[in-house]
Every structure is written in C-alpha cells, then in structure tokens.
Amino acid sequence: MNEFVKDYAYEMQKAYDSIDLEELDQIASLLIKSIKDKKKIYTCGNGGSAAISEHFVCDFLKGSSTGTDIFPVIHSLSSNIPTLTAVANDIDYESVFSFLVERYGEKGDILICVSSSGNSPNIVKAIKVAKTLGMITVSFVGFSGGKARDESDYSIYIPNENYGVVEDTHHSLMHILSQYVRIKTLTDEEDLGNVVF
C-alpha cells in the first residue's frame, strides 16, 4: 500500500504539472464574462465524469455566487434520468446530451464536457451540435485527448491513462475554477481573507 500510494501521488503530481494554466485562465475569464452576460452554462459527462459535471453545478450555483456579484445559470445535462433514458431508449444513447443541447442551447451559452477518454460518442456529438448553435465548447479530457479535445474551443488535457488520476484532476479543476471565479467576483475585496471554501 505504501508504494501504491506513493506511485499514485507521483502520477497526480505529473497530472497537475501537465495542466495548461494559460488555457485554464482563459476558461475562467470566459466563465466570468458569460455569467455576467447572462449566458447559460451546461455540463455533461458519463459515469464518474457525470458526477464531476454535477458537482461543478453545485459549486458554481452555490459556491461561486456566495458573496459575489454573479448569479450563474448552470445545469447538468447528466442529471435528468427520465429524459436521458427516454432519449437513449427511443433514439440512441449517442444523442442523450445533444438532444438537450438542441432544445436548450443558445448562441453564446457554454457547454462543458468532462470525458476521460475524450471519445465518448455522446460527448463528441454534443460538442458538434453546440458549435452549430454558436455555443462555446469546453472539454476536460485525459488519455490521448480524443475527438472532444480536437472539436472543443477550449480544452484541458491530462495526458494520463489512469481513470482515477484523470478524474481526480478533473474534479480538482472544477474546485479550482469555482473558487477562483468566486475570488475574482467578490463584492467586497476585504472579504478575501475570510472566505471559507
């Protein structure tokens, strides 16, 4: 166990070192601007990535808006089980996210996709449909980056083949973004030293 933990921690450190901080900063600025412009944010993912996308909604809706001048309108496309299963059963699983993007998405809205492989067909299709609507697409991917990385306007790529390491890093990035956005939009800068995340 001792060696396993050390090896895992080493892989996590490599994952953090690989993060494109310039791209991450651009994504943070994009989120702040879009929220202030009253644009909507949508998130999606499969499996563990679905949980990360839903956690992102929680942290932005409650966390980032606390003590700030922003009020994010953010929804997870992974959370409506009746709709997801209806689309999967009656159309196909590849369309479970793109179907909702077509119904909800508008020009200037943001779609954030979380996918370790970057090749999940429903993620790639959602990105392509979002772009036809003039939405801004952001992906968090791992492994080789996949099609999602190539198709997205912005992408954070974690070059690691371990699902746990990739998902842990993606999850941390959700926290980093939500906390950073909150810091940048505090209504009273004197609160900075007293903010509890």
Protein Blocks (a to p, Z undefined) as FASTA:
>chain_A
ZZmmmmmmmmmmmmmmmpcfklmmmmmmmmmmmmmnopacddddehjlmmmmmmmmmmmm
mmmmgopabdcddddfklmmmlmmmmmmmmomklmmmmmmmmmpcghiacddddfklpaf
klmmmmmmmmmnopacddddehjopamlmmpmbdcddddfbfklmmmmmmmmmmmmmmmm
mmmmcfblklmmmpcZZ
